Amino acid sequence: MGETVAVTALVCGADGLLAFGCRPGGRVWENRAVNSTDDTARQLLLRRGFALEYATLGWNVVGIVVLAGAAISAKSVALAGFGLDSLIEIGASTVVIWELSGTGEERQKRALRFIGGGFALLGLYLLAQSTIVLVSGFHPHHSALGIVWTAITAAVMFTLAFGKVRTGAALDNPVLRTEGRVTLIDGLLAVAVLLGLVLNSTLGWWWADPAASYVLVYYAAREVREIFFGDH
């Protein structure tokens, strides 16, 4: 009997269970099970985050081509600005994919700065371009393609944004949460551009097109402020 107890004690000691009386259902086994479950759940969340970003990336790559054609055809500053917003969204998604592939607070801070810098450039461009269009009184043409694309894009972006914010919150990842807000803004901007295009097409309100771009400027500025001066 003494031999059996000694062997059991050695085995238990090797497993680190001696302090808990070597109970198979003891605390250490429970902790290991919980840790294993947590790791599996985190990996699933990470895969979901990657999938959401790749979907956003693919949609915006196609969007740049569509919006470029529509903006040139209609000579629309709002569509051109929304195309640039799609380009920034591509950059933001790429940054998030890079950040999700690694770890570290400094990596997260750099990713957020990249996203904020992109929005600052977008805001400055749209502010200058929209002002020039309004002052010059330039009348953009109608764009059926632009109306259809921005309507579909709004629905897609709202869906992706919801998924990113939820996944980022579950992962406690500020970069994914912030990029989720970027995607939400992308959806809101699509609605603003859509409204400007519809008003221009139906009522002849040519100024609604550059006015929609000012909405983009406002949201871009707000996001820059949140990224650089807000709490994450």
LINLINUR-V589617 format. One record per residue. SS is DSSP state (hx for helix, st for strand, lp for the rest). PHI is phi as a letter, one per 30 degrees, with the letter a starting at -180 (* if undefined). Layout:
BEGIN
ss->SS phi->PHI
ss->SS phi->PHI
END
This chain:
BEGIN
ss->lp phi->*
ss->hx phi->e
ss->hx phi->d
ss->hx phi->d
ss->hx phi->d
ss->hx phi->d
ss->hx phi->d
ss->hx phi->d
ss->hx phi->d
ss->hx phi->d
ss->hx phi->d
ss->hx phi->d
ss->hx phi->d
ss->hx phi->d
ss->lp phi->d
ss->lp phi->i
ss->lp phi->c
ss->hx phi->d
ss->hx phi->d
ss->hx phi->c
ss->lp phi->i
ss->lp phi->h
ss->lp phi->c
ss->lp phi->e
ss->lp phi->c
ss->lp phi->d
ss->hx phi->d
ss->hx phi->d
ss->hx phi->d
ss->hx phi->d
ss->hx phi->d
ss->hx phi->d
ss->hx phi->d
ss->hx phi->d
ss->hx phi->d
ss->hx phi->d
ss->hx phi->d
ss->hx phi->d
ss->hx phi->d
ss->hx phi->d
ss->hx phi->d
ss->hx phi->d
ss->hx phi->d
ss->hx phi->d
ss->hx phi->d
ss->hx phi->d
ss->hx phi->d
ss->hx phi->d
ss->hx phi->d
ss->hx phi->d
ss->hx phi->d
ss->hx phi->d
ss->hx phi->d
ss->hx phi->d
ss->hx phi->d
ss->hx phi->d
ss->hx phi->d
ss->hx phi->d
ss->hx phi->d
ss->hx phi->d
ss->hx phi->d
ss->hx phi->d
ss->hx phi->d
ss->hx phi->e
ss->hx phi->d
ss->hx phi->d
ss->hx phi->d
ss->hx phi->d
ss->hx phi->d
ss->hx phi->d
ss->hx phi->d
ss->hx phi->d
ss->hx phi->d
ss->hx phi->c
ss->lp phi->h
ss->lp phi->c
ss->hx phi->d
ss->hx phi->d
ss->hx phi->d
ss->hx phi->d
ss->hx phi->d
ss->hx phi->d
ss->hx phi->d
ss->hx phi->d
ss->hx phi->d
ss->hx phi->d
ss->hx phi->d
ss->hx phi->d
ss->hx phi->d
ss->hx phi->d
ss->hx phi->d
ss->hx phi->d
ss->hx phi->d
ss->hx phi->d
ss->hx phi->d
ss->hx phi->d
ss->hx phi->e
ss->hx phi->d
ss->hx phi->d
ss->hx phi->d
ss->lp phi->d
ss->lp phi->b
ss->lp phi->b
ss->lp phi->j
ss->hx phi->d
ss->hx phi->d
ss->hx phi->d
ss->hx phi->d
ss->hx phi->d
ss->hx phi->d
ss->hx phi->d
ss->hx phi->d
ss->hx phi->d
ss->hx phi->d
ss->hx phi->d
ss->hx phi->d
ss->hx phi->d
ss->hx phi->d
ss->hx phi->d
ss->hx phi->d
ss->hx phi->d
ss->hx phi->d
ss->hx phi->d
ss->hx phi->d
ss->hx phi->d
ss->hx phi->d
ss->hx phi->d
ss->hx phi->d
ss->hx phi->d
ss->hx phi->d
ss->hx phi->d
ss->hx phi->d
ss->hx phi->d
ss->hx phi->d
ss->hx phi->d
ss->hx phi->d
ss->lp phi->i
ss->lp phi->d
ss->lp phi->c
ss->lp phi->d
ss->lp phi->d
ss->lp phi->d
ss->lp phi->b
ss->hx phi->d
ss->hx phi->d
ss->hx phi->d
ss->hx phi->d
ss->hx phi->d
ss->hx phi->d
ss->hx phi->d
ss->hx phi->d
ss->hx phi->d
ss->hx phi->d
ss->hx phi->e
ss->hx phi->d
ss->hx phi->d
ss->hx phi->d
ss->hx phi->d
ss->hx phi->d
ss->hx phi->d
ss->hx phi->d
ss->hx phi->e
ss->hx phi->d
ss->hx phi->d
ss->hx phi->d
ss->hx phi->d
ss->hx phi->d
ss->hx phi->d
ss->hx phi->d
ss->hx phi->d
ss->hx phi->d
ss->lp phi->h
ss->lp phi->c
ss->hx phi->d
ss->hx phi->d
ss->hx phi->d
ss->hx phi->d
ss->hx phi->d
ss->hx phi->d
ss->hx phi->d
ss->hx phi->d
ss->hx phi->e
ss->hx phi->d
ss->hx phi->d
ss->hx phi->d
ss->hx phi->e
ss->hx phi->d
ss->hx phi->d
ss->hx phi->d
ss->hx phi->d
ss->hx phi->d
ss->hx phi->d
ss->hx phi->d
ss->hx phi->e
ss->hx phi->d
ss->hx phi->d
ss->hx phi->d
ss->hx phi->d
ss->hx phi->d
ss->hx phi->d
ss->hx phi->d
ss->hx phi->c
ss->hx phi->c
ss->lp phi->i
ss->lp phi->d
ss->lp phi->d
ss->hx phi->d
ss->hx phi->d
ss->hx phi->d
ss->hx phi->d
ss->hx phi->d
ss->hx phi->d
ss->hx phi->d
ss->hx phi->d
ss->hx phi->d
ss->hx phi->d
ss->hx phi->d
ss->hx phi->d
ss->hx phi->d
ss->hx phi->d
ss->hx phi->d
ss->hx phi->d
ss->hx phi->d
ss->hx phi->d
ss->hx phi->d
ss->hx phi->d
ss->hx phi->d
ss->hx phi->d
ss->hx phi->b
ss->lp phi->d
ss->lp phi->c
ss->lp phi->c
END
